[in-house]
Amino acid sequence: MSPVTPSGARADVADLVAAALAARKASTYPGAADLLARARRWGPDLSAGVHAVFGPQSEGLVRRLAEVVVDGWLARPEALRERDVDRLLRPDWFQGPDALGYVCYADRFAGTLAGVTEHVDYLRELGTTYLHLMPLLAPREGANDGGYAVADYRSVRSDLGTMDDLEKLAAVLHDNGIALTIDLVLNHVAAEHEWAAAARAGDPRYRAYFHVFDDRAEPDRFERTLPEVFPDFAPGNFTWDDEIDGWVWTTFNSYQWDLNWSNPDVVTEFADLVLFLANKGVDCLRLDAIAFLWKRLGTNCQNQPEVHGITRALRAVARIAAPSLVFKAEAIVAPGDLVKYLGVGEYAGSVSDLAYHNSLMVQIWSALATNDARLLVRALDSFPPKPTTTAWATYLRCHDDIGWAIDDADAAAIGWNGYDHRRFLSQWFVGAFPGSPARGAEFQVNEATGDSRISGSAASLAGVETALASNDAARLEIALRRLRCAYAVVYGFGGIPLLYMGDELALLNDHSYLDEPAHAEDNRWMHRPKMPWDRVSRRTDPYALEGRMHGVIKHLGEVRRSLPSLHAAVESETALTSNPSVLAVQRRHAAGDLVQLYNFSGDWQRIDDSALGSIRHTDVVDHLTGGTPLREDGQVVLEPYAALWLTTRT
């Protein structure tokens, strides 16, 4: 018998789980008592998340989610249940200084999922503890937004292998201390997905999974405040479909249909998918396009509060049934909005576990272009503290373009014009500004706003390509120093640093994408190369380009693992120094404070000794070199693009 609750009261999730276990004659199964204990712990999050979105009419959904929890748990393999126990005993497994991420496309890295398995030793050599394989669930045929137009969440791309192959890969990764991350696209499905096909066939249940309008009246009202994600090749946010006889909401592309998350059936479907993927061995789900889930007239339909209630409920489902799974929010939004995806107020620590620190990435490139750290400090100072149980995912490059998320107020605070600075950055990183060594390409230029985004590999943006083209050893040295400085910030900021495939070898822009019809119209493929395994063999050669960069990245990881202060529970405090080219970062920890100094210029610089903060009057050591920083006349002297990680010598 199902629990009965008074009108308006919230059913106890643990009672609902107990009832579902009893209905399935599973109350005495091994582990059932632990499942109920987790339901008592995280059930209030599940209930609160659902009620925040659906109000007093949500009891039916809570009951359905409790049943999804039990069914998902019953299907969970024993090896993963053991992993759950380990993770519950070490819930900060993704926060420690030993946490390092590697990001790649399975096909570009190794051809197939089985091929990835063959290169696990390479990942371990880099210190990888977290592998993010870019979209691998079955997409629509033809154009598919790089895999983000999913046609079947329960199948793998046929060219990569099968779901069994994914499960086998996850097991091998786990045996080697590596967690697996894949993408779960939440905002939309491919127009060919079975839900969309049923909607087009006239099934009213599935039509309600989407936002469909009979005429343009309502879409036009929404369009007044909606931005365009891809103004070049997908203008507007709605597409007419003859078969469904209506205008379908399509934020990204005409073949990607936005889901109606105000429909409890959609929430239930995704709760089931979360556990299905967790039961295949996935450790982290990257929640793609999460900011776009909830639609509200008169807004930009991003970052609406209901998004956090939905995420809280889905995370609670996972915590009860598959507690070793964590969520990473793909929310490339303003700082004030971004922290909400990790949880603030009553949501603190109960939404996503990880979130991309997009602002840090943007500000590193900005500081390198200007030789000035002031805007970086101003921007990062606007971030409120995150929950101590969560972590930033820090990165220098990713599969996507770089959007210049420079706040006008932040720019004005240091005497700059935000619009002009964004235009400068775009010109600098395509190499059009005098003196720029960068070689990127503009992506999605918006003529109305003047904004443009940038494609390009980290090495090409840092000047390696230009130096090699001119056969200039001195310029190459500076470019590699620039790249080292940037990655030192990424590895030293705290959280989990993400190394994008090929950066460890200083791979350049790959223009062969122009020869592939499916990629030719999207220049982001220039920084999505295939792994040149013939060049990987040079990674141990200290004189080869690949060896020099690989050595830098490997060393950063090794030093990082030795410093307790790089645990993600600690906040990084950025500070201005007496020299605008030099950034100081302090991390206060019970095991000892860590002070980091970064010179964002290609010249020698000096700063006042006071930048060393709490370790100023002590004997200090730079853990990246093992030596002592140069100090003269009450100042610290820094070589071009220096990166120092300093603690008191013990």
Secondary structure, DSSP 4 states (H G I P E B T S, - for coil): ------TTPPPPHHHHHHHHHHHTT-TTSTTHHHHHHHHHHHHHHHHHHHHHHHGGGGHHHHHHHHHHHHHHHHTS-HHHHHHHHHHHH-TTTTTSTT--EEEE-HHHHHSSHHHHHHTHHHHHHTT-SEEEE---EEE-SS--GGGTSEEEEEEE-TTT--HHHHHHHHHHHHHTT-EEEEEEE-SEEETTSHHHHHHHTT-HHHHTTB-EESSSHHHHHHHTT---SBTTTB-SSEEEETTTTEEEE-SS-TTEEEB-TTSHHHHHHHHHHHHHHHTTT--EEEEETGGGS---TTS-S-S-HHHHHHHHHHHHHHHHH-TT-EEEE-----HHHHGGGT--GGGTTSS-SEEE-HHHHHHHHHHHHHT--HHHHHHHHTPPPPPTT-EEEEES--SSPBP----HHHHHHTT--HHHHHHHHHHHHTT-STT-----EEES--TTT---EEE--HHHHHTHHHHHHTT-HHHHHHHHHHHHHHHHHHHHSSSEEEEETTGGGT----GGGGGSTTTTT-GGGGG-PPP-HHHHGGGG-TTSHHHHHHHHHHHHHHHHHT-GGGSTTSPPEEEE-SSTTEEEEEE--TT--EEEEEE-SSS-EEEEGGGGGGGTTS-EEETTTSS--EEETTEEEE-TT-EEEEEE--
